[in-house]
Amino acid sequence: MTRREKEVLDLIKTNPMISQNELAASLGISRSSVAVHISSLTKKGLLRGRAYILGHEPGVIVIGGCNLDMEGRSLGRLKLGDSNPGIFTTTPGGVARNIAENLAEMDLSVKLITALGRDDGGQMLKSNGEEAGIDMDHVLYSETPSSVYLSVHDEQGEMVVAINQMEIIKELKRDFLQKKDELIKQANLLVMDANLEEETIDHLCRTYQDKMIFVDLVSAAKAKKIKRSLPYIYAMKPNLIEMEALVGRELINLEDYKSALKELLELGVKEIYLTLGAEGVLVATNSRLIKVSAQVDNIKSVTGAGDAFLSGAIYSSLKGWKLERLASFSQAAALLTLENEKASGLLKEDRIEKRRKDVEVEILSW
């Protein structure tokens, strides 16, 4: 849902009998523009009938990090300990926020629960989220500075090192989340990232264990926070080093991967998406093991590919798709993110489906 669509919907919620001319006057836009927004809201199931009957809008709740991403990319071979010519960009980021934006782009109703500072960075992140179609009405505001994530990438776009300032996320605690209890209960699905404190993750997983809970592990250091919550997690997306941190050993080959996947599945996780970089992704359940991969000719940046994969899996799960389609659809979403600079409309279902034909799907045995 776009920012303008949200404005239209909010006015209709206040007065379901409001006319299109009245909506246009209130928003300062043309009646024809209002008609376009109403048509879009109707197609999304948020409005029904001529009297603007409100549709069901539970959607997805995403809880976790939202920060300014500051990225430096070397134009040539990166020389450590030296100053390297490159390109520097600042964009909105954070695992939870990125997933929320992806899901909004897929036309899902998304609410983000995060913590922002009362500073310019916080205002920028709020405004950008709203423009991306994310419901930002449930944010915790603090005098602590907004989160910043600084990363350095080589000429191929691979991240070499990163530093983060994310103390504010520690303020997103149980007492604040309890105020959002009814909101979370109404959601179809709950997503969180491991930027949250371990106690917060465990509280959410235990309290809402009846829901499909998806978790992104964020990093090897933060992955360990979810260990005691594994029985309540529906799906998670570790990369190799995060998986090694969870199981406490080095994983070298396919048999090692299988052993680690089985170990976590036996603890209660229903689905695991183990991302292996150029090797592809292993999608595992207790009874199925699928590998998806594809050739990528022109990588723009690896940043966001994992978020896109998990977003694709969430979307597929809400659609009720079978595991093979979930795996290939999610991989296609990740490929589009790898191959393209961020642009509006990148992760629409029809575009992902076109890219899905290039994804190789291999059914493996346990």
CORFENQUI-V289459 format. One record per backbone hydrogen bond with DSSP energy under -0.5 kcal/mol. CO is the residue of the C=O (numbers start at 1). NH is the residue of the N-H. If there is no record, write none. Layout:
co=CO nh=NH
co=CO nh=NH
This chain:
co=2 nh=6
co=3 nh=7
co=4 nh=8
co=5 nh=9
co=6 nh=10
co=7 nh=11
co=8 nh=12
co=9 nh=13
co=10 nh=14
co=11 nh=15
co=15 nh=18
co=19 nh=23
co=20 nh=24
co=21 nh=25
co=22 nh=26
co=23 nh=27
co=24 nh=28
co=24 nh=29
co=30 nh=34
co=31 nh=35
co=32 nh=36
co=33 nh=37
co=34 nh=38
co=35 nh=39
co=36 nh=40
co=37 nh=41
co=38 nh=42
co=39 nh=43
co=40 nh=44
co=41 nh=46
co=41 nh=47
co=42 nh=45
co=46 nh=55
co=48 nh=53
co=49 nh=52
co=53 nh=48
co=59 nh=188
co=59 nh=189
co=60 nh=62
co=60 nh=111
co=61 nh=191
co=62 nh=113
co=63 nh=193
co=65 nh=97
co=66 nh=147
co=67 nh=69
co=67 nh=93
co=68 nh=70
co=68 nh=149
co=69 nh=71
co=69 nh=91
co=70 nh=151
co=71 nh=89
co=72 nh=153
co=73 nh=87
co=78 nh=80
co=79 nh=82
co=85 nh=75
co=85 nh=76
co=87 nh=73
co=89 nh=71
co=91 nh=69
co=93 nh=67
co=94 nh=98
co=95 nh=99
co=96 nh=100
co=97 nh=101
co=98 nh=102
co=99 nh=103
co=100 nh=104
co=101 nh=105
co=102 nh=106
co=103 nh=108
co=104 nh=107
co=108 nh=110
co=109 nh=60
co=110 nh=135
co=111 nh=62
co=111 nh=113
co=112 nh=114
co=112 nh=138
co=113 nh=64
co=114 nh=140
co=116 nh=142
co=117 nh=119
co=119 nh=123
co=120 nh=124
co=121 nh=125
co=122 nh=126
co=123 nh=127
co=124 nh=128
co=125 nh=129
co=126 nh=130
co=127 nh=131
co=128 nh=132
co=129 nh=134
co=130 nh=133
co=134 nh=136
co=135 nh=112
co=136 nh=139
co=139 nh=141
co=140 nh=116
co=142 nh=118
co=147 nh=68
co=148 nh=165
co=149 nh=70
co=149 nh=151
co=150 nh=163
co=151 nh=72
co=152 nh=160
co=152 nh=161
co=153 nh=74
co=154 nh=157
co=157 nh=302
co=158 nh=154
co=161 nh=152
co=163 nh=150
co=164 nh=166
co=165 nh=148
co=166 nh=169
co=167 nh=170
co=168 nh=171
co=169 nh=172
co=171 nh=173
co=173 nh=177
co=174 nh=178
co=175 nh=179
co=176 nh=179
co=177 nh=180
co=178 nh=181
co=180 nh=184
co=181 nh=185
co=182 nh=186
co=183 nh=187
co=184 nh=187
co=188 nh=212
co=189 nh=61
co=190 nh=214
co=191 nh=63
co=192 nh=216
co=193 nh=196
co=197 nh=201
co=198 nh=202
co=199 nh=203
co=200 nh=204
co=201 nh=205
co=202 nh=206
co=203 nh=207
co=204 nh=208
co=206 nh=209
co=208 nh=211
co=211 nh=213
co=212 nh=190
co=212 nh=214
co=213 nh=234
co=213 nh=235
co=214 nh=192
co=215 nh=237
co=216 nh=194
co=217 nh=219
co=219 nh=223
co=220 nh=224
co=222 nh=225
co=223 nh=226
co=224 nh=227
co=226 nh=229
co=226 nh=230
co=227 nh=230
co=229 nh=232
co=230 nh=233
co=233 nh=270
co=234 nh=270
co=234 nh=271
co=235 nh=215
co=236 nh=273
co=237 nh=217
co=238 nh=275
co=239 nh=243
co=240 nh=244
co=241 nh=245
co=242 nh=246
co=243 nh=247
co=244 nh=248
co=244 nh=249
co=250 nh=252
co=253 nh=257
co=254 nh=258
co=255 nh=259
co=256 nh=260
co=257 nh=261
co=258 nh=262
co=259 nh=263
co=260 nh=264
co=261 nh=265
co=262 nh=266
co=264 nh=267
co=264 nh=269
co=265 nh=268
co=271 nh=236
co=272 nh=274
co=272 nh=284
co=273 nh=275
co=274 nh=282
co=275 nh=240
co=276 nh=279
co=277 nh=280
co=280 nh=276
co=281 nh=283
co=281 nh=292
co=282 nh=274
co=282 nh=284
co=283 nh=290
co=284 nh=272
co=288 nh=285
co=289 nh=364
co=290 nh=283
co=291 nh=362
co=292 nh=281
co=293 nh=360
co=295 nh=297
co=298 nh=300
co=302 nh=305
co=304 nh=308
co=305 nh=309
co=306 nh=310
co=307 nh=311
co=308 nh=312
co=309 nh=313
co=310 nh=314
co=311 nh=315
co=312 nh=316
co=313 nh=317
co=314 nh=318
co=315 nh=319
co=316 nh=320
co=316 nh=321
co=317 nh=320
co=322 nh=326
co=323 nh=327
co=324 nh=328
co=325 nh=329
co=326 nh=330
co=327 nh=331
co=328 nh=332
co=329 nh=333
co=330 nh=334
co=331 nh=335
co=332 nh=336
co=333 nh=337
co=334 nh=338
co=335 nh=339
co=336 nh=340
co=338 nh=300
co=338 nh=301
co=343 nh=346
co=345 nh=348
co=348 nh=352
co=349 nh=353
co=350 nh=354
co=351 nh=355
co=352 nh=356
co=353 nh=357
co=354 nh=357
co=355 nh=358
co=356 nh=359
co=360 nh=293
co=360 nh=362
co=362 nh=291
co=362 nh=364
co=364 nh=289
